[in-house]
């Protein structure tokens, strides 16, 4: 990827938490074990994985809510760890987020007008009238009537609230929007409206998206490239076509299959294998228990090196490269 | 044979200005050993239908204003307290959307399963424990997890256990209200397989409620589509999926994209469902329907027969079109027989 085109880059980011209390009882939870990816200017990167895989921790690191234990997050080529107060302020203007549950992300005592006014009054030197006008513009931009400005969050449906959340995120004309499962709480009919809106906004304003989801259909619609995350690791990375046409990692294959199956087959199912514990990660591949191609060697050594096909399609599965098999 | 019959059920929430009629003259039957699905967007009344069947309406502040609910021919609405206690959990059990809030955080999951078994089958502690162990094995969960508290388990596992509790007392009907919505895609698939297995093993009927067309399609043999408190279409799964009649069903299907195929633009249903305060008895989809005519705004709707006797729908326009087609077909048949008198002679000769 062209260096100048990268708006955000994560390099070998690790995130660990201490859990438990008392001497000898504290454990370390390895939530992100090694995350590297980059988002191109004006493009959308999809981060796909099941719950507990580290998607939300990644967003927290990207947004600078918590610094990573190890590794580097850089925005426009500059590491977040070197930021001073002023730089943080401009970073928080340029990088905005939309969260999963819209009702939780608003102050219930603020009406929509105040919600949209707050970022403007803090960050922009505008008169009250100008701010009001801007708020009305924002509402129109996301397809809502400006009259809604006097209403409170509980008066809206989920789809409308998500539009307001997007309007708030757009208030400061951000360069990067972090979308953490923005449509998974919404109905099918409304989901399409929000996805179309996001699609159009990107075309209009050249915003980059980090789109986080476990819904395969919406990822395919919105994203240019996709990173599949499992147990705190990116297990596969490639363009949307590469991932959908030729999924390489067994986990990606399972994920895609689960997303599109419309008939139940009588598969033999034994004990259900859960994701391994983050406080006691297994020595080998964390996916080994669930993998249909799992070999003995997979359980012994953790895969760390990515294999690339030469066209920017990376995968972290040892089994797919015969040279590393033994 | 019909296990559960719901006839013209009306459920409402009292409101300052009248009634918010969330379930409006809903009728359907669930046969023995069948999986019947109700699909619709949030607020369409599908969960309130389930709540009415379980008679939990008073607990959530709703009232049943009319209609009948017959379970094995007995009138559920006239049950007394004792009968209700046996009915809920014993004969009809429920799997809720969010397993974390459906289970008691203060008891181990094993205890909660044993409690259901003992209350409804009269088994002693030992027998109940053994049965609980059997169910855990059936669910594919190691039996040592019986001693775990809900917070120690993942969402997928908890939902499995909720399913286990639902079959603990060998009910005849399981109502599953959005059982997979809180689960991930891969876990969702496993859970559907488990539900299928439960159905095969226990021979219970399942009433599956969901907004996910994929889930419904995989599980159910018959489907009812709900919109704004009414059933707008009902029929066999393959009829609804392949030959939808009502414009709402069509829009819902095209918005779903269950195969995750590549699209340039996602089709949507514009607008919002109406607020159900004292609703009119004309069509409720008019605001969002692209085929809407003056007739739709004036005439009251009813259920019409569609392509087959089992395929019902609530669209005036489609019903008229259907009628016209049938008339034309009849005319054509008449014409043919009058034009070609030779046919009958030939038939007679054969």
Contacts between the chains, C-beta under 8 A, distances in Angstrom:
chain1	res1	chain2	res2	distance
A	50	B	184	4.0
A	50	B	185	7.2
A	50	B	186	6.0
A	50	B	187	7.1
A	51	B	155	6.9
A	51	B	184	5.5
A	52	B	154	7.3
A	157	B	43	7.9
A	157	B	272	6.3
A	158	B	42	7.3
A	159	B	272	7.9
A	187	B	41	4.1
A	187	B	42	5.5
A	187	B	211	5.8
A	188	B	41	7.1
A	188	B	211	6.5
A	188	B	212	7.7
A	188	B	213	7.3
A	188	B	252	6.6
A	188	B	255	5.0
A	188	B	256	5.2
A	189	B	41	5.9
A	189	B	251	7.0
A	189	B	252	6.7
A	189	B	255	5.1
A	189	B	268	5.9
A	189	B	269	3.9
A	190	B	41	7.7
A	190	B	268	7.7
A	191	B	255	7.7
A	191	B	266	7.9
A	192	B	255	5.1
A	192	B	266	3.8
A	192	B	267	6.4
A	192	B	268	3.7
A	192	B	269	7.9
A	193	B	268	4.7
A	193	B	270	7.4
A	195	B	266	5.5
A	196	B	265	6.3
A	196	B	266	5.8
A	196	B	268	6.6
A	199	B	265	7.8
A	214	B	184	5.5
A	214	B	185	5.5
A	215	B	185	7.4
A	216	B	185	6.8
A	216	B	260	4.7
A	217	B	257	4.9
A	217	B	258	7.8
A	217	B	260	4.0
A	220	B	260	5.5
A	220	B	261	8.0
A	220	B	262	6.1
A	221	B	262	7.9
A	221	B	263	6.2
A	221	B	266	6.0
A	244	B	262	7.7
A	254	B	186	5.9
A	255	B	185	6.5
A	255	B	186	6.2
A	256	B	260	7.9
A	257	B	189	8.0
A	258	B	185	4.5
A	258	B	186	4.4
A	258	B	188	6.9
A	258	B	189	4.5
A	259	B	185	5.1
A	259	B	260	5.6
A	260	B	258	7.3
A	260	B	259	5.2
A	260	B	260	5.0
A	261	B	189	6.2
A	261	B	214	7.8
A	261	B	218	7.5
A	262	B	214	5.9
A	262	B	217	5.7
A	262	B	218	6.3
A	262	B	258	5.6
A	262	B	259	7.0
A	263	B	218	6.5
A	264	B	192	5.9
A	264	B	193	6.1
A	264	B	196	5.6
A	264	B	218	4.9
A	264	B	219	7.4
A	267	B	193	6.8
A	269	B	140	6.4
A	269	B	190	6.8
A	269	B	193	6.1
A	269	B	194	8.0
A	270	B	140	6.5
A	271	B	140	5.1
A	271	B	141	7.5
A	271	B	142	6.8
A	272	B	140	4.8
A	272	B	141	7.1
A	272	B	156	7.3
A	272	B	157	7.3
A	272	B	160	7.4
A	272	B	190	6.2
A	274	B	154	5.7
A	274	B	156	7.5
A	274	B	157	6.8
A	275	B	154	7.5
